[in-house]
Amino acid sequence: MEAVAHLRNNPTSTRKMRLVADLIRGKGAFEALTILKFSKQEPATKLEKLLKSAINNWEQKNALRPEDNDLFVKEIQVNAGTMIKRFLPAPQGRAYRLRKRSNHVTIKIDSKIAVAPPVAAEAETAE
């Protein structure tokens, strides 16, 4: 079973975030955490926190230890968010357009090992 985590309205351009997201796409979850931890790029800290959230969501959903189940980053999407538009005064009465970009990130992680749903396990023990 896969788990999902979302990051909305992150104040970083989508281009910068996609560079970091491409580093971890398809990798193992704990390998991806290591890559993000030692990456010098600023968006890596936000993605690291998001990946930890996705791992925790998976753990809550399946009631199993994530270390034993070979988790990997199944899908990661970086989409454009809202853009704040401002004008910056420029010489000779002109104005420069200033666009402050943001993005939305969705990350899905899954286990390579087939995991039985926890509800079925509880039903068997009740009988």
C-alpha positions in Angstrom: 0.0 0.0 0.0 1.3 3.4 -0.9 1.4 6.5 1.2 1.2 10.1 0.1 2.5 13.4 1.5 1.8 16.9 0.1 3.7 20.2 0.4 1.6 23.2 -0.7 2.7 26.7 -1.5 6.4 26.2 -1.0 8.1 29.5 -1.8 10.7 28.1 -4.2 10.6 28.1 -8.0 9.5 24.8 -9.6 12.7 24.6 -11.6 14.9 24.6 -8.5 12.7 22.0 -6.7 12.6 19.7 -9.7 16.4 19.6 -9.8 16.4 18.1 -6.3 13.3 15.9 -6.9 15.1 14.3 -9.8 17.9 13.2 -7.5 15.6 10.9 -5.4 13.0 9.7 -7.9 12.9 5.9 -7.9 15.4 5.5 -5.1 15.0 3.7 -1.8 13.4 5.9 0.9 16.3 5.8 3.3 18.8 6.2 0.5 16.8 9.3 -0.6 16.9 10.7 2.9 20.6 10.4 2.9 20.9 12.1 -0.4 18.7 15.0 0.7 20.5 15.4 4.1 23.8 15.9 2.4 22.6 18.0 -0.5 23.7 21.7 -0.5 20.6 22.9 -2.3 18.0 24.8 -0.3 14.9 22.9 -1.4 16.5 19.6 -0.2 15.6 20.5 3.5 11.9 20.9 2.6 11.9 17.6 0.5 13.7 15.8 3.4 10.9 16.8 5.8 8.3 15.8 3.3 9.8 12.4 2.7 10.0 11.8 6.5 6.3 12.7 6.6 5.5 10.2 3.8 7.4 7.5 5.6 5.5 8.2 8.8 2.2 8.1 6.9 3.1 4.7 5.4 4.0 3.5 8.9 0.7 4.7 10.3 -1.3 3.2 7.5 0.3 -0.2 7.6 1.2 -0.6 11.3 4.6 -2.1 10.3 8.2 -1.0 10.6 9.4 0.9 7.5 13.0 -0.4 7.9 11.9 -4.0 7.3 9.8 -3.4 4.2 12.1 -1.9 1.6 10.3 1.4 0.9 11.1 3.4 -2.3 10.0 6.7 -3.8 7.3 5.6 -6.2 6.3 9.0 -7.6 7.3 12.6 -7.0 5.6 15.5 -8.7 6.5 19.2 -8.6 3.9 21.5 -10.0 3.7 25.3 -10.2 1.8 27.0 -7.4 0.5 30.5 -7.0 2.7 33.4 -8.2 2.9 36.7 -6.4 3.3 39.5 -8.8 4.9 42.8 -7.8 6.5 45.8 -9.5 10.0 47.0 -8.7 10.8 50.7 -9.3 13.3 51.1 -12.1 15.2 54.1 -13.5 13.6 56.7 -15.7 10.0 56.1 -14.5 10.0 52.4 -15.5 8.9 49.4 -13.5 10.3 45.9 -13.5 8.0 43.0 -13.0 8.9 40.8 -10.1 7.4 37.3 -10.0 7.7 35.4 -6.7 7.0 31.8 -7.7 5.9 28.9 -5.5 5.3 25.2 -6.0 3.3 22.2 -4.9 5.1 18.9 -4.3 3.4 15.4 -4.0 5.4 12.4 -3.0 4.2 8.8 -3.0 6.2 6.0 -1.4 5.5 2.3 -1.5 6.9 -1.0 -0.4 8.5 -3.5 -2.8 7.3 -6.3 -0.6 3.5 -7.0 -0.8 2.0 -5.9 2.5 -1.3 -7.3 3.8 -3.8 -4.7 5.1 -3.8 -4.5 8.9 -7.6 -4.8 9.1 -7.5 -8.4 7.8 -4.8 -9.4 10.4 -7.0 -8.0 13.2 -10.1 -10.0 12.0 -8.1 -13.3 12.1 -6.9 -12.7 15.6 -10.4 -11.9 16.8 -11.7 -15.3 15.7 
